[in-house]
């Protein structure tokens, strides 16, 4: 009787060890996957939470220069269709020009 209980206990322990090892492997895999995703997909944030830091002058320039260009278009171009087209073009091109002119700094 005691030999039978010892054998069953040994079987239970083997099954528990197997389950424990499976759980440990799954946890390790999950942690590796999370670390990899964190490393690959999340951009690095500065201490204030912003991705890219620009000076106050740069930020003001990013806003003011396109507004001056749009005002010039509306003042000096007589045709309304061309005004609208150039305004849309300026609005769409402004972000690309900011990146090209000022560059991305991390």
C-alpha positions as CSV (number, residue, x, y, z in Angstrom):
1,X,0.0,0.0,0.0
2,X,2.7,2.5,0.9
3,X,4.7,1.5,-2.2
4,X,1.7,2.3,-4.3
5,X,1.2,5.7,-2.6
6,X,4.9,6.5,-3.1
7,X,4.7,5.6,-6.7
8,X,1.6,7.8,-7.2
9,X,3.3,10.6,-5.4
10,X,6.4,10.3,-7.6
11,X,4.1,10.4,-10.7
12,X,2.4,13.5,-9.4
13,X,5.7,15.1,-8.7
14,X,6.9,14.3,-12.2
15,X,3.8,15.8,-13.7
16,X,4.0,18.9,-11.5
17,X,7.7,19.4,-12.4
18,X,6.8,19.1,-16.1
19,X,4.0,21.7,-15.7
20,X,6.3,24.0,-13.8
21,X,8.9,23.8,-16.5
22,X,6.3,24.5,-19.2
23,X,5.1,27.6,-17.3
24,X,8.6,28.8,-16.8
25,X,9.3,28.4,-20.5
26,X,6.1,30.2,-21.4
27,X,6.9,33.1,-19.0
28,X,10.5,33.4,-20.3
29,X,9.2,33.4,-23.9
30,X,6.6,36.0,-23.1
31,X,9.2,38.2,-21.4
32,X,11.6,37.9,-24.4
33,X,8.8,38.7,-26.8
34,X,7.7,41.8,-24.8
35,X,11.3,43.0,-24.5
36,X,11.8,42.6,-28.2
37,X,8.6,44.4,-29.1
38,X,9.4,47.2,-26.6
39,X,12.8,47.6,-28.2
40,X,11.6,47.5,-31.8
41,X,8.3,49.3,-31.8
42,X,8.3,52.0,-29.2
43,X,10.1,55.3,-29.9
44,X,12.3,56.7,-27.3
45,X,10.7,59.5,-25.3
46,X,12.6,62.3,-23.7
47,X,12.3,63.2,-20.1
48,X,9.3,65.5,-20.8
49,X,7.5,62.9,-23.0
50,X,8.2,64.4,-26.4
51,X,9.8,62.5,-29.2
52,X,11.7,65.3,-30.9
53,X,12.8,68.4,-29.1
54,X,12.7,71.7,-30.9
55,X,13.6,75.1,-29.6
56,X,10.9,77.8,-29.1
57,X,12.3,79.6,-32.1
58,X,12.0,76.5,-34.3
59,X,8.5,75.8,-33.2
60,X,7.4,79.4,-33.8
61,X,9.1,79.3,-37.2
62,X,7.3,76.1,-38.1
63,X,4.0,77.9,-37.5
64,X,4.8,81.4,-38.7
65,X,6.7,80.7,-42.0
66,X,3.8,78.7,-43.6
67,X,1.3,81.3,-42.4
68,X,3.3,84.0,-44.0
69,X,3.6,82.0,-47.2
70,X,-0.1,81.4,-47.3
71,X,-0.8,85.1,-46.6
72,X,1.6,86.0,-49.5
73,X,-0.3,83.5,-51.8
74,X,-3.6,85.0,-50.9
75,X,-2.3,88.6,-51.3
76,X,-0.3,88.3,-54.6
77,X,-2.2,85.6,-56.6
78,X,-5.3,86.9,-58.2
79,X,-7.0,83.6,-59.2
80,X,-8.9,81.8,-56.5
81,X,-8.4,78.3,-57.8
82,X,-4.7,78.8,-57.9
83,X,-4.8,80.3,-54.4
84,X,-6.6,77.2,-53.0
85,X,-4.2,74.9,-54.9
86,X,-1.1,76.6,-53.5
87,X,-2.5,76.7,-50.0
88,X,-3.2,73.0,-50.0
89,X,0.2,72.3,-51.5
90,X,1.8,74.4,-48.7
91,X,-0.2,72.6,-46.0
92,X,0.8,69.2,-47.3
93,X,4.4,70.0,-48.0
94,X,5.1,71.9,-44.7
95,X,5.7,68.7,-42.5
96,X,8.2,67.3,-45.1
97,X,10.0,70.6,-45.4
98,X,10.3,70.9,-41.6
99,X,11.9,67.5,-41.4
100,X,14.2,68.2,-44.3
101,X,15.2,71.7,-43.2
102,X,15.4,71.2,-39.4
103,X,16.1,67.4,-39.3
104,X,15.0,64.9,-36.8
105,X,16.8,65.0,-33.5
106,X,16.3,62.4,-30.9
